[in-house]
Amino acid sequence: MMQKQLLLLCAAAFLGGTVGGVLSTQLLSPMSVDAQKTNGVHAEEFLLLDAKGKARAGLGLDANGEVGLVLRSKDGSRTLTLSPDDPSVIKLVERGGRILWGAP
């Protein structure tokens, strides 16, 4: 009788573990997120950072929804901007705000 009870206990433990494992993966696992598109990425801003974490380039939308590309020199003294929504589409500006070069 003892051997029969031990066999029944092992079978019950195996079945309980199997059923519990299946249910836990179905009920408790995080939901997967579907990709937006296989051929694209959606974002409002992309930044290129240097080794110190300083933004050197950026592509994004401003508060008015206007798109722009910004490139900064290594020392931060000059900024090149490209924005089709701005009256000066391309501008090279020094740190003080003086426009060094621009194109309509």
N, C-alpha and C positions, 0 to 999 in steps of 0.2 A: 504494500500500500504506500509506503514512503517513496518508492521510486516513481510510482504513478503520479503522486502529488508534485514531485519535483519536476517531472516532465510537463505536467499541466501548468505549473508556475512559469517555467521557461517559455512555453508556447504563448502564454498570456503576456509575459513581459515583451517578447519579440513583436507580437501583434500590436500591443499598446505603443511601443516605441515607434514602429513603422507608421501607424495611423497618426500618432502625435507629431511625428516629423513632417508628414505630408500636410497636415492641417496647419502647422506653425509656419511653413513656408508659404502657404496660400494666404493665410490671414495676417501674419505679422511682418512679412517682408515689405520693404519700401516699394512704392509704385514706381515703375519705370517712366521716364519722361520721353515722349516722342520727339525726334529731331524736327526742327523747323523745316528744313529742306536738306536734301542730300547734297546739293550743289551750292549752298550759300550759308551765310551767317548773318543774323540780324542783331544790330546793336545801334545805340545812339552815338557812341564815341569809341574810337580806337586810339590808344596812346602807345608810343614807342618810348621806352625808358632807358636811360643809360645805366651803367653799373652802380651808380649811387642812388638810383631810383628817381632821378630828375627827368621830367618829361622833356624830350627833345623833339618829338614830332607828334602831331595829333590830327585826326580826321574826325569830324563830328558836326553836330548841330548846336547852334547857340540858343539862347532863351527865346529868340524870335523865330526859331525853326529854320534859320539860314545855315546852309552847309559851308564848311570851310576846311582848308588844309593849312596847317601851321607847322613850319620848320624853324627850329631855334639853333643858333650857333652854339658851339661847345661851351663858351664862356657866358652865354646868355645875353651878349651885347647886341645881337641882331636877330630879327625875326622876319621870316619870309612868309607871307600869307597869300593864299589863293582862295578867292570866294566869288563865285559868279553873281551873288546877290549884292555885293558891295559895289559902289560906284567905281572905285579903283579895284579892278579885278585882281591884279597882282601888286603887292606892296612889299618893299624891303624897308623895315623900320628899325632904328637904333633904340637902345634902352630908354632914352629920355622921351621917346615918342615922335622924334623927328623922322619924317619920311625921307629916306635916302634915294629911293627910286620907286616909280609906280607906272603901271600901264593901265589904260582904260579898258 
